[in-house]
Amino acid sequence: MSNVKVRKLVLDVVKPQEPSIVEYSKKVSSVAGVDGVNVSLIEIDKRVENVRITMKGKDVDVQKVMDIIESLGGAVHSIDEVATGSEIVDHAKTLEES
């Protein structure tokens, strides 16, 4: 199973207000195998921010991404989405989500 590549990863992250989401985006996008990163601010508190980090690539190194987030003072709250394989499958809404 080690030859299965992660193509998309969505993380819910709690981070200090500094460094900025711009810095998080730049650092995560520097990981080999990551082609693009989107960091969205979800909630802001006095000392921390909740952000969603979405990344796509040919072979995202999940552990390296987690290490970078931790080195910037953040913590991964949850892995909200992961896509593997030769292509990314779009999420299909269920009747409950309509």
Phi and psi restraints in degrees (range 20) as a CNS / XPLOR table:
assign (resid 1 and name C) (resid 2 and name N)
       (resid 2 and name CA) (resid 2 and name C) 1.0 -67.5 20.0 2
assign (resid 2 and name N) (resid 2 and name CA)
       (resid 2 and name C) (resid 3 and name N) 1.0 -14.8 20.0 2
assign (resid 2 and name C) (resid 3 and name N)
       (resid 3 and name CA) (resid 3 and name C) 1.0 -86.9 20.0 2
assign (resid 3 and name N) (resid 3 and name CA)
       (resid 3 and name C) (resid 4 and name N) 1.0 -1.8 20.0 2
assign (resid 3 and name C) (resid 4 and name N)
       (resid 4 and name CA) (resid 4 and name C) 1.0 -78.4 20.0 2
assign (resid 4 and name N) (resid 4 and name CA)
       (resid 4 and name C) (resid 5 and name N) 1.0 126.4 20.0 2
assign (resid 4 and name C) (resid 5 and name N)
       (resid 5 and name CA) (resid 5 and name C) 1.0 -97.6 20.0 2
assign (resid 5 and name N) (resid 5 and name CA)
       (resid 5 and name C) (resid 6 and name N) 1.0 140.2 20.0 2
assign (resid 5 and name C) (resid 6 and name N)
       (resid 6 and name CA) (resid 6 and name C) 1.0 -83.5 20.0 2
assign (resid 6 and name N) (resid 6 and name CA)
       (resid 6 and name C) (resid 7 and name N) 1.0 122.5 20.0 2
assign (resid 6 and name C) (resid 7 and name N)
       (resid 7 and name CA) (resid 7 and name C) 1.0 -101.2 20.0 2
assign (resid 7 and name N) (resid 7 and name CA)
       (resid 7 and name C) (resid 8 and name N) 1.0 -29.4 20.0 2
assign (resid 7 and name C) (resid 8 and name N)
       (resid 8 and name CA) (resid 8 and name C) 1.0 -144.6 20.0 2
assign (resid 8 and name N) (resid 8 and name CA)
       (resid 8 and name C) (resid 9 and name N) 1.0 140.4 20.0 2
assign (resid 8 and name C) (resid 9 and name N)
       (resid 9 and name CA) (resid 9 and name C) 1.0 -142.2 20.0 2
assign (resid 9 and name N) (resid 9 and name CA)
       (resid 9 and name C) (resid 10 and name N) 1.0 130.8 20.0 2
assign (resid 9 and name C) (resid 10 and name N)
       (resid 10 and name CA) (resid 10 and name C) 1.0 -122.4 20.0 2
assign (resid 10 and name N) (resid 10 and name CA)
       (resid 10 and name C) (resid 11 and name N) 1.0 121.0 20.0 2
assign (resid 10 and name C) (resid 11 and name N)
       (resid 11 and name CA) (resid 11 and name C) 1.0 -118.5 20.0 2
assign (resid 11 and name N) (resid 11 and name CA)
       (resid 11 and name C) (resid 12 and name N) 1.0 140.7 20.0 2
assign (resid 11 and name C) (resid 12 and name N)
       (resid 12 and name CA) (resid 12 and name C) 1.0 -97.7 20.0 2
assign (resid 12 and name N) (resid 12 and name CA)
       (resid 12 and name C) (resid 13 and name N) 1.0 117.7 20.0 2
assign (resid 12 and name C) (resid 13 and name N)
       (resid 13 and name CA) (resid 13 and name C) 1.0 -124.4 20.0 2
assign (resid 13 and name N) (resid 13 and name CA)
       (resid 13 and name C) (resid 14 and name N) 1.0 138.3 20.0 2
assign (resid 13 and name C) (resid 14 and name N)
       (resid 14 and name CA) (resid 14 and name C) 1.0 -103.3 20.0 2
assign (resid 14 and name N) (resid 14 and name CA)
       (resid 14 and name C) (resid 15 and name N) 1.0 126.9 20.0 2
assign (resid 14 and name C) (resid 15 and name N)
       (resid 15 and name CA) (resid 15 and name C) 1.0 -137.5 20.0 2
assign (resid 15 and name N) (resid 15 and name CA)
       (resid 15 and name C) (resid 16 and name N) 1.0 155.6 20.0 2
assign (resid 15 and name C) (resid 16 and name N)
       (resid 16 and name CA) (resid 16 and name C) 1.0 -67.3 20.0 2
assign (resid 16 and name N) (resid 16 and name CA)
       (resid 16 and name C) (resid 17 and name N) 1.0 163.3 20.0 2
assign (resid 16 and name C) (resid 17 and name N)
       (resid 17 and name CA) (resid 17 and name C) 1.0 -64.8 20.0 2
assign (resid 17 and name N) (resid 17 and name CA)
       (resid 17 and name C) (resid 18 and name N) 1.0 -26.0 20.0 2
assign (resid 17 and name C) (resid 18 and name N)
       (resid 18 and name CA) (resid 18 and name C) 1.0 -123.5 20.0 2
assign (resid 18 and name N) (resid 18 and name CA)
       (resid 18 and name C) (resid 19 and name N) 1.0 136.2 20.0 2
assign (resid 18 and name C) (resid 19 and name N)
       (resid 19 and name CA) (resid 19 and name C) 1.0 -73.1 20.0 2
assign (resid 19 and name N) (resid 19 and name CA)
       (resid 19 and name C) (resid 20 and name N) 1.0 163.3 20.0 2
assign (resid 19 and name C) (resid 20 and name N)
       (resid 20 and name CA) (resid 20 and name C) 1.0 -71.4 20.0 2
assign (resid 20 and name N) (resid 20 and name CA)
       (resid 20 and name C) (resid 21 and name N) 1.0 168.9 20.0 2
assign (resid 20 and name C) (resid 21 and name N)
       (resid 21 and name CA) (resid 21 and name C) 1.0 -67.5 20.0 2
assign (resid 21 and name N) (resid 21 and name CA)
       (resid 21 and name C) (resid 22 and name N) 1.0 -24.3 20.0 2
assign (resid 21 and name C) (resid 22 and name N)
       (resid 22 and name CA) (resid 22 and name C) 1.0 -63.6 20.0 2
assign (resid 22 and name N) (resid 22 and name CA)
       (resid 22 and name C) (resid 23 and name N) 1.0 -45.4 20.0 2
assign (resid 22 and name C) (resid 23 and name N)
       (resid 23 and name CA) (resid 23 and name C) 1.0 -64.3 20.0 2
assign (resid 23 and name N) (resid 23 and name CA)
       (resid 23 and name C) (resid 24 and name N) 1.0 -41.9 20.0 2
assign (resid 23 and name C) (resid 24 and name N)
       (resid 24 and name CA) (resid 24 and name C) 1.0 -58.7 20.0 2
assign (resid 24 and name N) (resid 24 and name CA)
       (resid 24 and name C) (resid 25 and name N) 1.0 -45.7 20.0 2
assign (resid 24 and name C) (resid 25 and name N)
       (resid 25 and name CA) (resid 25 and name C) 1.0 -61.0 20.0 2
assign (resid 25 and name N) (resid 25 and name CA)
       (resid 25 and name C) (resid 26 and name N) 1.0 -45.2 20.0 2
assign (resid 25 and name C) (resid 26 and name N)
       (resid 26 and name CA) (resid 26 and name C) 1.0 -63.0 20.0 2
assign (resid 26 and name N) (resid 26 and name CA)
       (resid 26 and name C) (resid 27 and name N) 1.0 -44.2 20.0 2
assign (resid 26 and name C) (resid 27 and name N)
       (resid 27 and name CA) (resid 27 and name C) 1.0 -65.9 20.0 2
assign (resid 27 and name N) (resid 27 and name CA)
       (resid 27 and name C) (resid 28 and name N) 1.0 -44.9 20.0 2
assign (resid 27 and name C) (resid 28 and name N)
       (resid 28 and name CA) (resid 28 and name C) 1.0 -66.6 20.0 2
assign (resid 28 and name N) (resid 28 and name CA)
       (resid 28 and name C) (resid 29 and name N) 1.0 -37.9 20.0 2
assign (resid 28 and name C) (resid 29 and name N)
       (resid 29 and name CA) (resid 29 and name C) 1.0 -69.4 20.0 2
assign (resid 29 and name N) (resid 29 and name CA)
       (resid 29 and name C) (resid 30 and name N) 1.0 -14.5 20.0 2
assign (resid 29 and name C) (resid 30 and name N)
       (resid 30 and name CA) (resid 30 and name C) 1.0 -79.6 20.0 2
assign (resid 30 and name N) (resid 30 and name CA)
       (resid 30 and name C) (resid 31 and name N) 1.0 -9.2 20.0 2
assign (resid 30 and name C) (resid 31 and name N)
       (resid 31 and name CA) (resid 31 and name C) 1.0 -70.3 20.0 2
assign (resid 31 and name N) (resid 31 and name CA)
       (resid 31 and name C) (resid 32 and name N) 1.0 132.2 20.0 2
assign (resid 31 and name C) (resid 32 and name N)
       (resid 32 and name CA) (resid 32 and name C) 1.0 -57.3 20.0 2
assign (resid 32 and name N) (resid 32 and name CA)
       (resid 32 and name C) (resid 33 and name N) 1.0 135.8 20.0 2
assign (resid 32 and name C) (resid 33 and name N)
       (resid 33 and name CA) (resid 33 and name C) 1.0 94.6 20.0 2
assign (resid 33 and name N) (resid 33 and name CA)
       (resid 33 and name C) (resid 34 and name N) 1.0 -12.9 20.0 2
assign (resid 33 and name C) (resid 34 and name N)
       (resid 34 and name CA) (resid 34 and name C) 1.0 -94.2 20.0 2
assign (resid 34 and name N) (resid 34 and name CA)
       (resid 34 and name C) (resid 35 and name N) 1.0 123.5 20.0 2
assign (resid 34 and name C) (resid 35 and name N)
       (resid 35 and name CA) (resid 35 and name C) 1.0 -98.0 20.0 2
assign (resid 35 and name N) (resid 35 and name CA)
       (resid 35 and name C) (resid 36 and name N) 1.0 -26.1 20.0 2
assign (resid 35 and name C) (resid 36 and name N)
       (resid 36 and name CA) (resid 36 and name C) 1.0 -159.2 20.0 2
assign (resid 36 and name N) (resid 36 and name CA)
       (resid 36 and name C) (resid 37 and name N) 1.0 149.4 20.0 2
assign (resid 36 and name C) (resid 37 and name N)
       (resid 37 and name CA) (resid 37 and name C) 1.0 -137.9 20.0 2
assign (resid 37 and name N) (resid 37 and name CA)
       (resid 37 and name C) (resid 38 and name N) 1.0 140.2 20.0 2
assign (resid 37 and name C) (resid 38 and name N)
       (resid 38 and name CA) (resid 38 and name C) 1.0 -129.1 20.0 2
assign (resid 38 and name N) (resid 38 and name CA)
       (resid 38 and name C) (resid 39 and name N) 1.0 125.5 20.0 2
assign (resid 38 and name C) (resid 39 and name N)
       (resid 39 and name CA) (resid 39 and name C) 1.0 -117.4 20.0 2
assign (resid 39 and name N) (resid 39 and name CA)
       (resid 39 and name C) (resid 40 and name N) 1.0 121.0 20.0 2
assign (resid 39 and name C) (resid 40 and name N)
       (resid 40 and name CA) (resid 40 and name C) 1.0 -115.8 20.0 2
assign (resid 40 and name N) (resid 40 and name CA)
       (resid 40 and name C) (resid 41 and name N) 1.0 133.0 20.0 2
assign (resid 40 and name C) (resid 41 and name N)
       (resid 41 and name CA) (resid 41 and name C) 1.0 -78.4 20.0 2
assign (resid 41 and name N) (resid 41 and name CA)
       (resid 41 and name C) (resid 42 and name N) 1.0 124.0 20.0 2
assign (resid 41 and name C) (resid 42 and name N)
       (resid 42 and name CA) (resid 42 and name C) 1.0 -100.4 20.0 2
assign (resid 42 and name N) (resid 42 and name CA)
       (resid 42 and name C) (resid 43 and name N) 1.0 -44.1 20.0 2
assign (resid 42 and name C) (resid 43 and name N)
       (resid 43 and name CA) (resid 43 and name C) 1.0 -153.7 20.0 2
assign (resid 43 and name N) (resid 43 and name CA)
       (resid 43 and name C) (resid 44 and name N) 1.0 145.6 20.0 2
assign (resid 43 and name C) (resid 44 and name N)
       (resid 44 and name CA) (resid 44 and name C) 1.0 -124.5 20.0 2
assign (resid 44 and name N) (resid 44 and name CA)
       (resid 44 and name C) (resid 45 and name N) 1.0 138.8 20.0 2
assign (resid 44 and name C) (resid 45 and name N)
       (resid 45 and name CA) (resid 45 and name C) 1.0 -123.9 20.0 2
assign (resid 45 and name N) (resid 45 and name CA)
       (resid 45 and name C) (resid 46 and name N) 1.0 -175.9 20.0 2
assign (resid 45 and name C) (resid 46 and name N)
       (resid 46 and name CA) (resid 46 and name C) 1.0 -61.2 20.0 2
assign (resid 46 and name N) (resid 46 and name CA)
       (resid 46 and name C) (resid 47 and name N) 1.0 -39.9 20.0 2
assign (resid 46 and name C) (resid 47 and name N)
       (resid 47 and name CA) (resid 47 and name C) 1.0 -118.6 20.0 2
assign (resid 47 and name N) (resid 47 and name CA)
       (resid 47 and name C) (resid 48 and name N) 1.0 -17.7 20.0 2
assign (resid 47 and name C) (resid 48 and name N)
       (resid 48 and name CA) (resid 48 and name C) 1.0 -132.1 20.0 2
assign (resid 48 and name N) (resid 48 and name CA)
       (resid 48 and name C) (resid 49 and name N) 1.0 162.9 20.0 2
assign (resid 48 and name C) (resid 49 and name N)
       (resid 49 and name CA) (resid 49 and name C) 1.0 -127.5 20.0 2
assign (resid 49 and name N) (resid 49 and name CA)
       (resid 49 and name C) (resid 50 and name N) 1.0 141.9 20.0 2
assign (resid 49 and name C) (resid 50 and name N)
       (resid 50 and name CA) (resid 50 and name C) 1.0 -99.1 20.0 2
assign (resid 50 and name N) (resid 50 and name CA)
       (resid 50 and name C) (resid 51 and name N) 1.0 126.3 20.0 2
assign (resid 50 and name C) (resid 51 and name N)
       (resid 51 and name CA) (resid 51 and name C) 1.0 -129.6 20.0 2
assign (resid 51 and name N) (resid 51 and name CA)
       (resid 51 and name C) (resid 52 and name N) 1.0 155.2 20.0 2
assign (resid 51 and name C) (resid 52 and name N)
       (resid 52 and name CA) (resid 52 and name C) 1.0 -109.9 20.0 2
assign (resid 52 and name N) (resid 52 and name CA)
       (resid 52 and name C) (resid 53 and name N) 1.0 123.9 20.0 2
assign (resid 52 and name C) (resid 53 and name N)
       (resid 53 and name CA) (resid 53 and name C) 1.0 -110.1 20.0 2
assign (resid 53 and name N) (resid 53 and name CA)
       (resid 53 and name C) (resid 54 and name N) 1.0 117.9 20.0 2
assign (resid 53 and name C) (resid 54 and name N)
       (resid 54 and name CA) (resid 54 and name C) 1.0 -113.2 20.0 2
assign (resid 54 and name N) (resid 54 and name CA)
       (resid 54 and name C) (resid 55 and name N) 1.0 130.7 20.0 2
assign (resid 54 and name C) (resid 55 and name N)
       (resid 55 and name CA) (resid 55 and name C) 1.0 -137.2 20.0 2
assign (resid 55 and name N) (resid 55 and name CA)
       (resid 55 and name C) (resid 56 and name N) 1.0 147.5 20.0 2
assign (resid 55 and name C) (resid 56 and name N)
       (resid 56 and name CA) (resid 56 and name C) 1.0 -129.2 20.0 2
assign (resid 56 and name N) (resid 56 and name CA)
       (resid 56 and name C) (resid 57 and name N) 1.0 152.5 20.0 2
assign (resid 56 and name C) (resid 57 and name N)
       (resid 57 and name CA) (resid 57 and name C) 1.0 -177.6 20.0 2
assign (resid 57 and name N) (resid 57 and name CA)
       (resid 57 and name C) (resid 58 and name N) 1.0 -178.3 20.0 2
assign (resid 57 and name C) (resid 58 and name N)
       (resid 58 and name CA) (resid 58 and name C) 1.0 -81.8 20.0 2
assign (resid 58 and name N) (resid 58 and name CA)
       (resid 58 and name C) (resid 59 and name N) 1.0 -26.9 20.0 2
assign (resid 58 and name C) (resid 59 and name N)
       (resid 59 and name CA) (resid 59 and name C) 1.0 -163.2 20.0 2
assign (resid 59 and name N) (resid 59 and name CA)
       (resid 59 and name C) (resid 60 and name N) 1.0 77.2 20.0 2
assign (resid 59 and name C) (resid 60 and name N)
       (resid 60 and name CA) (resid 60 and name C) 1.0 -69.5 20.0 2
assign (resid 60 and name N) (resid 60 and name CA)
       (resid 60 and name C) (resid 61 and name N) 1.0 125.1 20.0 2
assign (resid 60 and name C) (resid 61 and name N)
       (resid 61 and name CA) (resid 61 and name C) 1.0 -86.2 20.0 2
assign (resid 61 and name N) (resid 61 and name CA)
       (resid 61 and name C) (resid 62 and name N) 1.0 96.9 20.0 2
assign (resid 61 and name C) (resid 62 and name N)
       (resid 62 and name CA) (resid 62 and name C) 1.0 -58.9 20.0 2
assign (resid 62 and name N) (resid 62 and name CA)
       (resid 62 and name C) (resid 63 and name N) 1.0 -43.4 20.0 2
assign (resid 62 and name C) (resid 63 and name N)
       (resid 63 and name CA) (resid 63 and name C) 1.0 -64.9 20.0 2
assign (resid 63 and name N) (resid 63 and name CA)
       (resid 63 and name C) (resid 64 and name N) 1.0 -40.4 20.0 2
assign (resid 63 and name C) (resid 64 and name N)
       (resid 64 and name CA) (resid 64 and name C) 1.0 -64.5 20.0 2
assign (resid 64 and name N) (resid 64 and name CA)
       (resid 64 and name C) (resid 65 and name N) 1.0 -39.4 20.0 2
assign (resid 64 and name C) (resid 65 and name N)
       (resid 65 and name CA) (resid 65 and name C) 1.0 -61.6 20.0 2
assign (resid 65 and name N) (resid 65 and name CA)
       (resid 65 and name C) (resid 66 and name N) 1.0 -47.1 20.0 2
assign (resid 65 and name C) (resid 66 and name N)
       (resid 66 and name CA) (resid 66 and name C) 1.0 -61.6 20.0 2
assign (resid 66 and name N) (resid 66 and name CA)
       (resid 66 and name C) (resid 67 and name N) 1.0 -40.2 20.0 2
assign (resid 66 and name C) (resid 67 and name N)
       (resid 67 and name CA) (resid 67 and name C) 1.0 -62.4 20.0 2
assign (resid 67 and name N) (resid 67 and name CA)
       (resid 67 and name C) (resid 68 and name N) 1.0 -41.9 20.0 2
assign (resid 67 and name C) (resid 68 and name N)
       (resid 68 and name CA) (resid 68 and name C) 1.0 -64.4 20.0 2
assign (resid 68 and name N) (resid 68 and name CA)
       (resid 68 and name C) (resid 69 and name N) 1.0 -44.4 20.0 2
assign (resid 68 and name C) (resid 69 and name N)
       (resid 69 and name CA) (resid 69 and name C) 1.0 -59.0 20.0 2
assign (resid 69 and name N) (resid 69 and name CA)
       (resid 69 and name C) (resid 70 and name N) 1.0 -45.5 20.0 2
assign (resid 69 and name C) (resid 70 and name N)
       (resid 70 and name CA) (resid 70 and name C) 1.0 -64.4 20.0 2
assign (resid 70 and name N) (resid 70 and name CA)
       (resid 70 and name C) (resid 71 and name N) 1.0 -38.6 20.0 2
assign (resid 70 and name C) (resid 71 and name N)
       (resid 71 and name CA) (resid 71 and name C) 1.0 -66.0 20.0 2
assign (resid 71 and name N) (resid 71 and name CA)
       (resid 71 and name C) (resid 72 and name N) 1.0 -23.0 20.0 2
assign (resid 71 and name C) (resid 72 and name N)
       (resid 72 and name CA) (resid 72 and name C) 1.0 -91.8 20.0 2
assign (resid 72 and name N) (resid 72 and name CA)
       (resid 72 and name C) (resid 73 and name N) 1.0 4.9 20.0 2
assign (resid 72 and name C) (resid 73 and name N)
       (resid 73 and name CA) (resid 73 and name C) 1.0 91.4 20.0 2
assign (resid 73 and name N) (resid 73 and name CA)
       (resid 73 and name C) (resid 74 and name N) 1.0 6.2 20.0 2
assign (resid 73 and name C) (resid 74 and name N)
       (resid 74 and name CA) (resid 74 and name C) 1.0 -93.3 20.0 2
assign (resid 74 and name N) (resid 74 and name CA)
       (resid 74 and name C) (resid 75 and name N) 1.0 169.0 20.0 2
assign (resid 74 and name C) (resid 75 and name N)
       (resid 75 and name CA) (resid 75 and name C) 1.0 -138.6 20.0 2
assign (resid 75 and name N) (resid 75 and name CA)
       (resid 75 and name C) (resid 76 and name N) 1.0 133.1 20.0 2
assign (resid 75 and name C) (resid 76 and name N)
       (resid 76 and name CA) (resid 76 and name C) 1.0 -76.9 20.0 2
assign (resid 76 and name N) (resid 76 and name CA)
       (resid 76 and name C) (resid 77 and name N) 1.0 116.7 20.0 2
assign (resid 76 and name C) (resid 77 and name N)
       (resid 77 and name CA) (resid 77 and name C) 1.0 -79.3 20.0 2
assign (resid 77 and name N) (resid 77 and name CA)
       (resid 77 and name C) (resid 78 and name N) 1.0 -40.6 20.0 2
assign (resid 77 and name C) (resid 78 and name N)
       (resid 78 and name CA) (resid 78 and name C) 1.0 -162.5 20.0 2
assign (resid 78 and name N) (resid 78 and name CA)
       (resid 78 and name C) (resid 79 and name N) 1.0 156.2 20.0 2
assign (resid 78 and name C) (resid 79 and name N)
       (resid 79 and name CA) (resid 79 and name C) 1.0 -96.0 20.0 2
assign (resid 79 and name N) (resid 79 and name CA)
       (resid 79 and name C) (resid 80 and name N) 1.0 111.4 20.0 2
assign (resid 79 and name C) (resid 80 and name N)
       (resid 80 and name CA) (resid 80 and name C) 1.0 -90.0 20.0 2
assign (resid 80 and name N) (resid 80 and name CA)
       (resid 80 and name C) (resid 81 and name N) 1.0 -23.9 20.0 2
assign (resid 80 and name C) (resid 81 and name N)
       (resid 81 and name CA) (resid 81 and name C) 1.0 -159.2 20.0 2
assign (resid 81 and name N) (resid 81 and name CA)
       (resid 81 and name C) (resid 82 and name N) 1.0 143.6 20.0 2
assign (resid 81 and name C) (resid 82 and name N)
       (resid 82 and name CA) (resid 82 and name C) 1.0 -144.7 20.0 2
assign (resid 82 and name N) (resid 82 and name CA)
       (resid 82 and name C) (resid 83 and name N) 1.0 138.7 20.0 2
assign (resid 82 and name C) (resid 83 and name N)
       (resid 83 and name CA) (resid 83 and name C) 1.0 -125.8 20.0 2
assign (resid 83 and name N) (resid 83 and name CA)
       (resid 83 and name C) (resid 84 and name N) 1.0 133.5 20.0 2
assign (resid 83 and name C) (resid 84 and name N)
       (resid 84 and name CA) (resid 84 and name C) 1.0 -129.7 20.0 2
assign (resid 84 and name N) (resid 84 and name CA)
       (resid 84 and name C) (resid 85 and name N) 1.0 167.3 20.0 2
assign (resid 84 and name C) (resid 85 and name N)
       (resid 85 and name CA) (resid 85 and name C) 1.0 105.5 20.0 2
assign (resid 85 and name N) (resid 85 and name CA)
       (resid 85 and name C) (resid 86 and name N) 1.0 -169.0 20.0 2
assign (resid 85 and name C) (resid 86 and name N)
       (resid 86 and name CA) (resid 86 and name C) 1.0 -80.9 20.0 2
assign (resid 86 and name N) (resid 86 and name CA)
       (resid 86 and name C) (resid 87 and name N) 1.0 -16.3 20.0 2
assign (resid 86 and name C) (resid 87 and name N)
       (resid 87 and name CA) (resid 87 and name C) 1.0 -146.7 20.0 2
assign (resid 87 and name N) (resid 87 and name CA)
       (resid 87 and name C) (resid 88 and name N) 1.0 158.7 20.0 2
assign (resid 87 and name C) (resid 88 and name N)
       (resid 88 and name CA) (resid 88 and name C) 1.0 -89.8 20.0 2
assign (resid 88 and name N) (resid 88 and name CA)
       (resid 88 and name C) (resid 89 and name N) 1.0 128.9 20.0 2
assign (resid 88 and name C) (resid 89 and name N)
       (resid 89 and name CA) (resid 89 and name C) 1.0 -96.5 20.0 2
assign (resid 89 and name N) (resid 89 and name CA)
       (resid 89 and name C) (resid 90 and name N) 1.0 124.9 20.0 2
assign (resid 89 and name C) (resid 90 and name N)
       (resid 90 and name CA) (resid 90 and name C) 1.0 -69.9 20.0 2
assign (resid 90 and name N) (resid 90 and name CA)
       (resid 90 and name C) (resid 91 and name N) 1.0 146.8 20.0 2
assign (resid 90 and name C) (resid 91 and name N)
       (resid 91 and name CA) (resid 91 and name C) 1.0 -68.5 20.0 2
assign (resid 91 and name N) (resid 91 and name CA)
       (resid 91 and name C) (resid 92 and name N) 1.0 131.7 20.0 2
assign (resid 91 and name C) (resid 92 and name N)
       (resid 92 and name CA) (resid 92 and name C) 1.0 -105.3 20.0 2
assign (resid 92 and name N) (resid 92 and name CA)
       (resid 92 and name C) (resid 93 and name N) 1.0 130.4 20.0 2
assign (resid 92 and name C) (resid 93 and name N)
       (resid 93 and name CA) (resid 93 and name C) 1.0 -68.4 20.0 2
assign (resid 93 and name N) (resid 93 and name CA)
       (resid 93 and name C) (resid 94 and name N) 1.0 141.4 20.0 2
assign (resid 93 and name C) (resid 94 and name N)
       (resid 94 and name CA) (resid 94 and name C) 1.0 -91.2 20.0 2
assign (resid 94 and name N) (resid 94 and name CA)
       (resid 94 and name C) (resid 95 and name N) 1.0 172.5 20.0 2
assign (resid 94 and name C) (resid 95 and name N)
       (resid 95 and name CA) (resid 95 and name C) 1.0 -60.7 20.0 2
assign (resid 95 and name N) (resid 95 and name CA)
       (resid 95 and name C) (resid 96 and name N) 1.0 -34.6 20.0 2
assign (resid 95 and name C) (resid 96 and name N)
       (resid 96 and name CA) (resid 96 and name C) 1.0 -67.4 20.0 2
assign (resid 96 and name N) (resid 96 and name CA)
       (resid 96 and name C) (resid 97 and name N) 1.0 -28.3 20.0 2
assign (resid 96 and name C) (resid 97 and name N)
       (resid 97 and name CA) (resid 97 and name C) 1.0 -86.1 20.0 2
assign (resid 97 and name N) (resid 97 and name CA)
       (resid 97 and name C) (resid 98 and name N) 1.0 -12.6 20.0 2
